[in-house]
Amino acid sequence: MNMKVLYNNKEIINGQFISPQNSQSKPIVNYLACSNTLYTLIMHDPDAPSGNHLHWIVINIPGNNINDGNTLLQYIGPSPPNGSGTHKYIFLLIEQREKKYLQPIQRAMSMDNLFAKLNLKDSAVISRVYFTSSNQTAGKKRNRTRSKSVSKKQKTINLKKRTKKRAPI
């Protein structure tokens, strides 16, 4: 099954970089589904500094009608801390074997614990889509531009070295 995730009406290609600013609104998620089957949709960040962070969970989705499912965790967009590097944000679509019951879920939870709590251990992940995102620090950008500048005096010295003639032997 092929799931499509769209931010600002643009489909994500696996591994694509999306800035945090362009992924703050809840995405559109489309997939082909059996109308009599229930699904779970999970978005998580396995690279969060404090461990796996859950960004969105919807359970008991009838077919592909996400809005008719039960939201366990409201969508929150990526916000990787400055200097924490590039983070993967992964969407998982899981076929449920039975209806799940609402229960409190913490955003900081391992996937193993989440699957156990939602009784999804024997369920199949039928589609996976991910993108990357990061926040760059201003200091890194400044250092790159500073190292490229050459003073006018240095340019003149370099030019004189190249044009200096040698005495014949």
N, C-alpha and C positions, 0 to 999 in steps of 0.2 A: 504494500500500500504506500502510495506516495503522498506525503503531507506537504502542503505549501504554507509558508509563513510569510506574511507581507507587512512591512512597516512603510507607512506613507505610500501605500499602493505599489510598492516595489518588492518583488519576491526575493527572499534571502537565498543566496547560493552558499552551500556549506563552506564554512571557513571564512566567509566574507567579513570584513571589518565594518562595523556600524558604530558611530560615535554614541556616547551616552545621550547626548542631546537629541539624536534622531531616533531614539528607541524608548522614550518616556511614555508614549501613549500605547495602550494595549494593542497588540497586532491583530490582524485578521488571520485566522487559521482555517484552511480548507483541506479537506481530504474526502476520498470516496469511502463510504461506509455502508454497512448493512443496517437498515432502519430498525431492526429488532435486536440490535446489539448495543450494549453499553460500553462506553470508553472513558478513560481517564487521561487528562492532559496535564503534564507537569513541565514547568520551566525552572531550571536551576543553574547555579553557578558553582561548579566544583572547585574553582580556583580562589574563592573568597579567603582572605587571610585567616578567618576563624574557622575554616572548614566549609563544607557544602552549605550553600545558602539557597533556600527555596524562594522563587520569585512569583510563582503562580501555580495554583492547583485547582482544577475543576474535575469533579468525579460524576459518575452516573450520567454521562452525556449520551442522550439517545441518538444513535446514528451520528450525523455530523452537525447536530444542532447544539453547539457549545453554549449558547445563551439559555438553553433549557436544562443544562446540567446544574449540579450543586457546587458552588464555589467554596472551597475550603480556605484558600488564601487568595485575596484580591491581588491583581497584577501590580507589581512595582517594577519600574524600569531599572536598567543597570546603573550602578553608581560605584564603579571600582575606585578604591582610594588611590590618591596620587602616589606614584612610586611603587604600586603593587604589581606592575607589569600588565601583560595582556591576559584577559579572562575569557573563558569560553562560556557562552550562555546556550544551554542545551534544552530543546523542546523534545519531550517524549510523548508519544501517543501509545496508550496501552489498552488492549482489549480486556475488558473485565469479564470474569466468569459469572459474577452475580452482582446484585445491587449492593453498594457500600453505604454505610451509615455515617452521618456527619459526626465528626469528633474534632476536638481542638488539635491543631498542628502547629508546631513552632517553626519559624523560618530557618533556624540553624539546626539542621538535622541531617544525618547521613542518609544516603539513598537506601542502604540496607535497613536502617531503622524505619524509614518511611514506608518501604515496601512491606515490612512486617506489620506496621501499625495499620496500614490500609488493606492488609491481607492480599497483596498483589504478587507474592513470591512465585506462584505458579502461573501467573499471567504473562502473556507474550507482549514484549515491546514490538509494535508493528511498524513504527516509523520514528525516525530521529532526524532532527534538523538542528544545526548550531551556527552561531555567528560569534565573532570575537569583538571585544571592546576594551578600551583602556582610557585612562586619564593621564596625559603627559604633563610633567612638571615644566614650568617655564624656564627653570635653570638649565635644563638639558638643551633647549632650543638656543638660549643665549650663548652657551659655550660653543656650539657649532658655528654660529655666525662670526663670533669673535676670532676664531682661529683662522678664518679665511681672509681677514683683512691684512693688507700689506701697506706699510707707510710709503708716502711719496719719496722720502729719502732712500728707503730700501730699494725701491724700483730704480732710482738713479744709479745707485751703487751697482746693482745687478747689470744694468745696461752698460756701464763703463767696463766691467769685467769682460763682457762678451765682445766689445769693440776694441779692446787694447791690442795693439799690434806688437808682434814679436820682432826682435832684431835679427837680421840674417846671420847665419852661422858661417 
